Each structure stands twice: as C-alpha cells, then as structure tokens.
Amino acid sequence: MKNLLDYLKDFFSLFFPDLCAACGRNLFKNETIICTHCTYNLPYTNFHRDPLNKMARQIWGRFPFEQAIAFVYFQKGNKVQNLMHQLKYNKKPEVGIKLGELYARQLMRTEAWQKADLIIPVPLHPKRLKKRGYNQSEQIAKGLASVLKLPVSTQQLVRRENIESQTKKSRFTRYENLTEAFSVKDPSELIDKHVLLVDDVMTTGATMEACSIE
C-alpha cells in the first residue's frame, strides 16, 4: 500500500518528471538518472576485457601504468555527449556518480581492477572548482568507490595551474601546458600504492600523463 510520500512523489512527477540524462525521455518509477534503454545501449568500449586495447596502446611508453581503460566512446551528437554535458555544464553531479557505479559493476568482474588501493580523481583548479561547484571526475570516482569499496583521495594530487580548455589543442601543446600543472602533497603516502586515476574524458592522454609523471 502506498504511503503519503509515494502519492506526493507520483503527483509531482506528473508536473516535474525526472528525465533521462542521456536521451531526455521521462524516467519510469524504478529508473534513476539514466533510463534502462540507454543504460543497455550506451557505446561501451569493453576495454577492461582487453589489456591491449587502443587506449592503452595510445599511451604506451609515456608513463608507467598497469592498465588503461575507458568506459564509453564519446562522439559528437551521441548519448555520451549528452551525459557529459549534463555532468559538466548543467549542474548534474549525480550523472557522474551514476556513470561510476555502472562502470564499477563491469570492473568487479575483472581480477586486475580488484588490486587497487585507492582512487584519485584528476583535480580541478580551486577557481574552476568554485565556479562549477564540484569536480566532475571526483563524482565519477565516488560512483566507482561506492561499488568497489575503495577510498577516494582528493588531497594528495593538487592542481597548481588554472589551464584553459585543452579541447582544441594538439597533443604536444596539451603536454607543454600541463607539464607543471599538478603536484603531489606527500609522495611518501603513495609509495607502493596501486592507484586508480580517474578523469572524465581522455583524448590525447596528456592530462593523465602529467598526473602520473608528477
């Protein structure tokens, strides 16, 4: 039997329906953030099943890492772009948490990703963090952590420089801009730690490289 709260939720949903962050359609009662149809039909990479995936090959030799993976393919006009737009520009941090949870459920099936000791999201500069209100990579990390049962560290890796958008920069320019953008507060705290480094979007890999080298 429904209680009063359930009736109120149903009433408000008639006038203010929750919408899927990927396709914009109304969510059903048991759906949250992303509808079931979109959840099953996102362009998944399945890189976690292939240590020799093309993302890993793209950054081989640039810095030491055990595995490199991406959750979904980003293309202009696809549902992933809609999700990232909601996360980064429409004040929807819950989208990042949802994506992290979905990915973590995939990673739980692979042994390699059960070795991580902690998760570190790529930090935002304090000025940009203040403007946006949250770090989108940290939201993804929170979703991962809630399923993988790992701690999230937001204090060790620090962004020193407020770099402008790197979207249209070449790989070399991105690297030049980012070489001194990050610092580690206490490197001794990360010795012998298996770190899962999380960023929201990977293009050339310059940001991940700068963080890892630091």
N, C-alpha and C positions, 0 to 999 in steps of 0.2 A: 504493500500500500504506500502510495506517495505521501511524503510529509509536506508541510507548508513550503519549505525551502525548495523542494523539487518543483512544486507548482509555480513558484515565483520564477525559477530559472526557465521553465518552459514558456512562461508568459513573456519574459524579457527577450527570449530567443526569437520570438515572433517579430519583434521590432528591431532588435540589435543582434542578428545572427552572427555566430562565430564563423569566420571564413577560412578556408584552406590557404595557407601562406604560399603555396605553390601554384594553385590554379584559380583561386578566388571563389570557388564554389562553397555553398553552405556546408558546414560540417554536421554530420549526424551526432546523435547524443553521445555515443561512446568514442568519438574521434576527438583528437586534440592536435592543434597546430597544423598538421598535415593530414589530408584525407587518406583513407585506405587505398583508393585507386592510385593516387600519386605516390604513396609510400611503396607500393609494389612496382611502380613503373618509372621510378627515377633512373637516370642513366648511370647505374652503378659501375665502377671500374673493376671491382673484384681483385684489385692489386694485392690485397692481403693474402691471396692464394698463390701469388707468383713473386718470389723474391727477385726475379729478373725482369720485373715489369718496367715499362718505358719511363716511368718517373724515376725509378732507381737508376736506370741507365743514364738518364739526363744529368744526374749529379754525381756519378761515379768519379772518384779521384779528386773531387773538390774539397771534401772534408770527410772524416771517418764517421760511418754510421753502420748500424746493423741491418736495418730495413727502412725503406721509404715507400709510403703508400698514400693514396688519395681516395676519398670516399666516393665521389661522383665526378662526372665530367661537367665542366662549365662551358656553355656555349651561349652566345648572344641569342636571346629570344626563347631559350628553353626554361623549364621549370626551376632549374638550379639558379639561374639568374634572378628569377622572381624571389626565391628564398633568400639569396644573398642580399638583394635589395631591401627586403623586409628587415633582415638582420642588421644591416649596416646603416641604413638611412631612414627607416620608418619606426625606429624605437621599438623593435620587437626582439629583445634578447632571448625570449623563450624559443625562438626559432633555432638559435644556436644550440641551446640545451637539447632540444628535440633531435637535431641532427647528430649531436654527440651520442645521445642514447641509442639511436638507430645504428650508428656505426659500431658502437661498443658491443652490441649484440652480435654483430658479424665477427668482430675480433675475438670474442670469447671462444669461438670455435677453432681458433688457431693457436698453437702452442707458443709460438715465438712472442706473441704480444702479451702473454701472461708473465713475462720476465721483467716487465717494467717496475721500477721502484717508485717513480713519481711522474707527474705530468707537469710540464711547464708550458704555458701559452706564450706566444710571442707578444711582448708588451707594447702598449701604445705610449707615446709621449704623454706626460701629465696634462699638457694643454689640450691635446686631442681627446684624451680620456674625459676631461672635464666637459668638453663641448659635446661629445657623444653621450656621455653618461655611463658608459660601460665599454669593456673591451670585448669585441665580438669573438676573438679567439679564446678568451677566457670562458665565455659562455659555452662554446663547443667543448672545451676542456672539462667544464663542470658536468656536462652531459656524459662524457666519457667516464669521468671519475665515479659518477653515481652508479654506473653499471659494473665497471671494472674494479670498484672498491679500492681506488688508489688516491693518495693525497695530491692536491693541486698546489704547486708553489708559485706564488705571484710576487715574491720578494727577492728572489735570487737574481733573475735576469731583468736588467733595467735598461730602458731606452734613454739614451743621453741626448740624441739629436732629434728634433722635430722635422723629419724629412717629408717633403711634399710628395704627393701621389706618384708612385712609380709605374703606373699602369702603361704609359706610352713610352717608357724609357727602354733603351737597349739593354741587353744583359750586362755589357761592360759598364755602362753608365749607372745601372742599378747597383752593381757591386761597388763602384767608386763611391757612390753616395752613402752606402751602408757600412763601409769598412770600419768606421769608428762610431757607429750609431748605438751599439749595445755594450753593456758591461755586466760583469758578474760580481755581485757584492762580496761573496765569500766562496771562492773556488774550492776551498777545502771541504765545504759541505757537499760538494757534488762528486768528490773523488770516489771511484768505483761504483757510482750510481748509474743505473740504466734509466735514462731519461726519455720520456715520450714527449717530444717537442711538437707543439700544435700551432698551426697557422690556419687562417680561414681560407685563403686562396694561394695556390702555388702556380707561378708562371715560369720564370727563369730559374727559380731556386735561390736567388741572391739573398733574400731575407733569411732563409734557413741556413745558408752558408755563413752569413755574417754572425748569426747567433751561435752556431756550432763552433766556429773558429774562436770566437771570444771565450 
